[in-house]
Amino acid sequence: AHSMRMSFWKGEQKSFEGVLDLDFAGSVEEVQAGVRKIVTSHNFFCATRDGHIGCWYCGAHPVRKAAHDPRFPQDGNGGMEWEGILPFEHWPQKTDPAWGYFANWNNKPAADWPWAGFGQVFWGKKIIDDLEAREKFAAEEFGKIARRTAYHAYLADYFVPLLLQAAKGSEDPDVKRGVEILEKWDHMSVDGDAATAL
């Protein structure tokens, strides 16, 4: 037997109300008033004409036991019940960060977010690398950043150095050829590309 719980069960209408509020928001503060009503799990971003930005990871986030591992089913003896719902003030959120931007691509909403089940390597790193490289971008360049991020083999950033280190000193011709391919690779996934296959 198994059971499933949804923290927003029969409360979805609150999210509709919050999203409608966003349609009429004229400031970061008004956006924040709307997003705090949203009980379903979403990232919301805003940018105002006068130069303010904000980001909120919305939702009725359950406060789980410290031993809870979201990658696996939990013991059904009642010992893993939620300890409540995370208050809005503790949601991952930020307005006008000193670094000047937000970046997200299927990654944790914040580095210290404990309940996502993610590892240490993320697609979102490519966006950050691009944004950190320059101070200003033309609007059309963001499409290029999105494409680079979508096709970026982000695990290669972590694993390729390990593979090259493991292959160091090998005289096997296949290994040497693999090293040559990986050393020249820009970590972009391309169909039929030898490095992508490796």
C-alpha positions as semicolon CSV with decimal commas, in nm:
position;residue;x (nm);y (nm);z (nm)
1;A;0,000;0,000;0,000
2;H;0,110;0,357;-0,049
3;S;-0,024;0,705;0,010
4;M;0,046;1,040;-0,146
5;R;-0,012;1,388;-0,012
6;M;-0,024;1,722;-0,188
7;S;0,028;2,029;0,025
8;F;-0,200;2,239;-0,197
9;W;-0,484;1,987;-0,226
10;K;-0,815;2,171;-0,279
11;G;-0,635;2,504;-0,239
12;E;-0,536;2,553;-0,602
13;Q;-0,775;2,848;-0,638
14;K;-0,535;3,051;-0,424
15;S;-0,275;3,022;-0,700
16;F;-0,523;3,153;-0,958
17;E;-0,594;3,451;-0,734
18;G;-0,222;3,520;-0,692
19;V;-0,152;3,499;-1,065
20;L;-0,442;3,736;-1,138
21;D;-0,294;3,981;-0,888
22;L;0,031;3,974;-1,087
23;D;-0,156;4,103;-1,393
24;F;-0,227;4,426;-1,208
25;A;0,098;4,459;-1,012
26;G;0,286;4,784;-1,062
27;S;0,581;4,731;-0,831
28;V;0,800;4,460;-0,681
29;E;0,603;4,494;-0,358
30;E;0,274;4,432;-0,538
31;V;0,422;4,131;-0,716
32;Q;0,534;3,994;-0,380
33;A;0,183;4,040;-0,240
34;G;0,051;3,827;-0,527
35;V;0,310;3,551;-0,525
36;R;0,270;3,486;-0,153
37;K;-0,081;3,356;-0,232
38;I;0,050;3,092;-0,474
39;V;0,041;2,742;-0,327
40;T;0,159;2,544;-0,632
41;S;0,531;2,509;-0,700
42;H;0,656;2,777;-0,940
43;N;0,943;3,019;-0,987
44;F;0,821;3,375;-1,044
45;F;1,045;3,658;-1,160
46;C;0,974;4,023;-1,214
47;A;1,156;4,326;-1,352
48;T;1,021;4,679;-1,327
49;R;1,071;4,973;-1,559
50;D;1,256;5,160;-1,286
51;G;1,522;4,891;-1,255
52;H;1,408;4,661;-0,973
53;I;1,404;4,281;-0,998
54;G;1,268;4,002;-0,781
55;C;1,248;3,623;-0,766
56;W;1,030;3,393;-0,554
57;Y;1,009;3,014;-0,531
58;C;0,640;2,986;-0,459
59;G;0,433;2,707;-0,310
60;A;0,299;2,540;-0,001
61;H;0,634;2,378;0,075
62;P;0,609;2,103;0,338
63;V;0,858;2,111;0,623
64;R;0,995;1,757;0,614
65;K;1,181;1,555;0,873
66;A;1,557;1,601;0,875
67;A;1,603;1,235;0,774
68;H;1,366;1,264;0,476
69;D;1,533;1,179;0,145
70;P;1,306;1,301;-0,139
71;R;1,463;1,057;-0,384
72;F;1,300;0,756;-0,217
73;P;0,963;0,645;-0,073
74;Q;0,942;0,707;0,301
75;D;0,867;0,468;0,583
76;G;0,491;0,443;0,622
77;N;0,487;0,402;0,999
78;G;0,394;0,768;1,057
79;G;0,740;0,878;1,161
80;M;0,799;1,085;0,846
81;E;0,491;1,306;0,860
82;W;0,535;1,671;0,769
83;E;0,612;1,912;1,047
84;G;0,406;2,189;0,889
85;I;0,414;2,424;0,590
86;L;0,706;2,659;0,536
87;P;0,605;3,022;0,605
88;F;0,632;3,269;0,317
89;E;0,918;3,449;0,490
90;H;1,132;3,134;0,458
91;W;1,067;3,068;0,089
92;P;1,371;3,107;-0,136
93;Q;1,329;3,468;-0,254
94;K;1,527;3,782;-0,324
95;T;1,476;4,134;-0,450
96;D;1,744;4,354;-0,602
97;P;2,042;4,124;-0,534
98;A;2,383;4,287;-0,523
99;W;2,503;4,067;-0,814
100;G;2,229;4,214;-1,036
101;Y;2,055;3,911;-1,191
102;F;1,873;3,582;-1,133
103;A;1,955;3,256;-1,315
104;N;1,755;2,934;-1,314
105;W;1,734;2,627;-1,538
106;N;1,585;2,325;-1,360
107;N;1,810;2,372;-1,061
108;K;1,757;2,424;-0,689
109;P;1,588;2,757;-0,610
110;A;1,866;2,838;-0,362
111;A;2,198;2,680;-0,275
112;D;2,080;2,594;0,076
113;W;1,738;2,458;-0,028
114;P;1,726;2,116;0,145
115;W;1,428;1,933;-0,007
116;A;1,488;1,921;-0,380
117;G;1,687;1,600;-0,412
118;F;1,938;1,761;-0,649
119;G;2,309;1,697;-0,663
120;Q;2,597;1,941;-0,692
121;V;2,600;2,003;-1,068
122;F;2,332;2,202;-1,250
123;W;2,233;2,323;-1,594
124;G;2,190;2,670;-1,444
125;K;2,567;2,704;-1,407
126;K;2,599;2,779;-1,780
127;I;2,369;3,080;-1,751
128;I;2,571;3,208;-1,458
129;D;2,897;3,163;-1,649
130;D;2,756;3,365;-1,939
131;L;2,615;3,642;-1,721
132;E;2,930;3,671;-1,514
133;A;3,144;3,711;-1,827
134;R;2,998;4,050;-1,921
135;E;2,820;4,343;-1,764
136;K;2,568;4,423;-2,039
137;F;2,379;4,222;-2,304
138;A;2,156;4,314;-2,595
139;A;1,806;4,167;-2,575
140;E;1,863;3,924;-2,865
141;E;2,163;3,773;-2,687
142;F;1,941;3,612;-2,424
143;G;1,806;3,374;-2,687
144;K;2,162;3,263;-2,755
145;I;2,225;3,216;-2,383
146;A;1,912;3,000;-2,359
147;R;2,026;2,786;-2,652
148;R;2,375;2,742;-2,509
149;T;2,225;2,641;-2,176
150;A;1,982;2,395;-2,334
151;Y;2,258;2,215;-2,526
152;H;2,526;2,245;-2,262
153;A;2,636;1,900;-2,139
154;Y;2,656;2,030;-1,784
155;L;2,769;1,698;-1,635
156;A;3,076;1,719;-1,858
157;D;3,198;2,017;-1,657
158;Y;3,225;1,783;-1,361
159;F;3,312;1,446;-1,517
160;V;3,547;1,531;-1,805
161;P;3,831;1,649;-1,577
162;L;3,795;1,326;-1,378
163;L;3,800;1,114;-1,695
164;L;4,108;1,295;-1,826
165;Q;4,284;1,246;-1,495
166;A;4,196;0,876;-1,491
167;A;4,326;0,834;-1,848
168;K;4,653;1,012;-1,778
169;G;4,953;0,802;-1,875
170;S;4,754;0,536;-2,061
171;E;4,917;0,399;-2,376
172;D;4,595;0,237;-2,500
173;P;4,528;0,392;-2,845
174;D;4,152;0,404;-2,786
175;V;4,200;0,582;-2,454
176;K;4,445;0,827;-2,612
177;R;4,197;0,900;-2,891
178;G;3,923;0,955;-2,632
179;V;4,144;1,197;-2,441
180;E;4,215;1,391;-2,759
181;I;3,843;1,421;-2,834
182;L;3,748;1,528;-2,481
183;E;4,029;1,784;-2,455
184;K;3,897;1,964;-2,765
185;W;3,530;1,946;-2,663
186;D;3,339;2,264;-2,575
187;H;3,086;2,060;-2,367
188;M;2,801;2,131;-2,608
189;S;2,578;1,835;-2,696
190;V;2,556;1,773;-3,071
191;D;2,386;1,469;-3,230
192;G;2,646;1,239;-3,379
193;D;2,934;1,413;-3,206
194;A;3,198;1,173;-3,070
195;A;3,255;1,376;-2,752
196;T;2,883;1,380;-2,672
197;A;2,873;1,002;-2,715
198;L;3,174;0,959;-2,487
